Amino acid sequence: MSYSFLVDVHLGVIAAGQPDPDDAIAAAIDGLAGVAIRSAPRDISLTAASTLATLDRSGPCRLTDLAEIEGVAQPSMTTLVTGLERAGLAERRPSPDDGRVVLVALTPAGADYLRARRRAGSSAFADLIGKLPPGQARSLADAIPAMNQLRDLDGARRAASVAATSARAAERPGRGSPP
């Protein structure tokens, strides 16, 4: 995708037959996601890193909720969390609301790990942005509010998923709060 196309998208001057601007923007962001993934440390799986990020955003979660949010089977999440526990990045703890319920929580070492991982990704992007012509770098700076809003919208969507999953779990027989 060319810079002039992005300018045309920004100005709303898309010629007939050109890709949908939303699709073009989404494709560009998807390509950048690949850059972020390739720049991140590879000492844990992407699912493990995503699970840590979910715990960072949402706070302690039931294992079943984490499995649903991350799109994996519960036995796979159990194995993943056990590995995160052994690495000192996550811990299991009883729910303060119901001692029968076990929650998975991020440890301080897990929070430190996430910060380091995010710094590595940010550093890779900063190096690339430094190679852009000044006008393109300014365009990216102008897009920061929109990019932050996209991140916040995704966070809200994921939080709603956690809440819905927790509500369903509370409704299951033998789960939820004691009578």
N, C-alpha and C positions, 0 to 999 in steps of 0.2 A: 504494500500500500504506500502510495507516495504522500509526501507532505502536502502537496497541492490538493490532493483529494481530501485530506483532513481539513484543510482550510476551507474548501468548498462545503464540507459537511458542517463546519462551524458556522459558516455564513448562510447555510441553507440553500446553496446553489447546486443542487444535485441534478445532473442532466438525466433525461429519460434513459433507461437501460442501466444506469449505475446501480451498484448494490445499495440496499437499504442502509442508511447511515447508522442505525442502531446495530445492525449486523456487522458493519465494518468496524465500528468501535468495539463491539464485543470480540470480534476476531483479533483486533490489535491487543486488547487486554488479555485474551487467552494466550496469545503469543508471548506476552510479557510474563504471564504466570509460569510458562516454561522456563524463562530466564531465572525467575525466582527459585523454582524447584531445582534447577541445575546448580544454582549458587549456594544452596543450603548445605550444611554438613550432612553427610550420609551415614551417620553413626546409628540412626534409628530409622524405621520405616516412615513413609509419608503418613500412614494411618496412625502410627504412634505419635508423630508430631502433631497431627490434626487433633488427636484425642487430648494431648496436653493443652493445645490451644483452646479446645472446648472447655476443659476444666478451668483454664485461666479466665475465660469470658464468663462462664456460667456458675462457677463455684462447684462445690462437691455435687456429684451426681450418682444415681444408682447405676450399677453396671449395665442393667438392661436398657436404661435410657441412653447411656453412651453407645451401646451397640446399635441402637436404632438411629441415633443421630449420625453416627459414622458409617452407617450402612453395611454393617458386618453382622454375622451371626453371633449370638451370645457366647458360645464356646470360644470363638475366635477372640472376642473382646476379653474374656476371662484370661486367656493365654497372654494377650497383649498387656493387660494390666499387671499380671504377674511379672512380666519382664520389666515393666516400668517400675514396679515396686523393688525388684532386685537391683535396678540401677539407681534407686533412691529418688526417682523423679515423681512418683505418685505413691499414695498410701491408701489403704482401706481403713475406714473408721466407722464406728456406729453412728447412726443418725441421732441427732439430739432430740428429735421428735418421737422416734420409735426405735428403741434399742435393738429390735429384731432386724431392722433394716441396716444394711451396710452401704456406705457411700464411698466413692472413690474421690480422692482429693489430690490436688497438686501440692507437692512439697516445696519448701523454699529452694531446694536444689533444682526442682523442676521449673520453677519460675525463673531462676538464674539461667538454666539451659535455654528456655524460650527466648529470653532477652538476648543471649549470645547468638542464637540462631537468627533472630530478626535483625540483629546488627550486621551479621554476615550478608544477609540478603540486601539490606539497605546499602551496605558498602559497595556491593556489586552494581547496584543501580546507580549509585552516586558516581562511580567510575564511568559508566556508560553515558550518563547525563552530561558529565564533564566534557565528553567528546562531541556533543551536539553543537550546532551553531547557536549563538545566543538567542535568536528569535524563537527557535524550537524549544530551547530550555525554558524561556519565558512562557511559552504556550503550555508547557507541562506544569509550571508553577501556577498558572491561571486555572488549571484543571484540578488543583489540589482539593478545593472544597467539594467538587463533584466526586472525586475518587474517595474522599473520606465519607461522603454520603452513601456511596455504593457499599463501602465496608460496613457502615452503620446499618444499612438496610439488610445486609446479609446477617449481621449480628442479631438484629431483631427477628429475622426469619428463623435463625437457629435457636434463639431463646424461646420463641413460640413453639418450636418443635420440642424443646426440652419440657416446657410447661404442659403441652398436650400429652407427651409420653408419660410424664409423671401423673397426670390426671387419670389416664387410662390405667396405669399401674395401681393407683389407689383404689380404683373401682373393681379390680380383680379380687375374687374370693381369696382370703388368706393374706391379702396385701394391704398396704395403707395403714391408717391409724387404728389403734386398738379401739374396741367399742367403749 
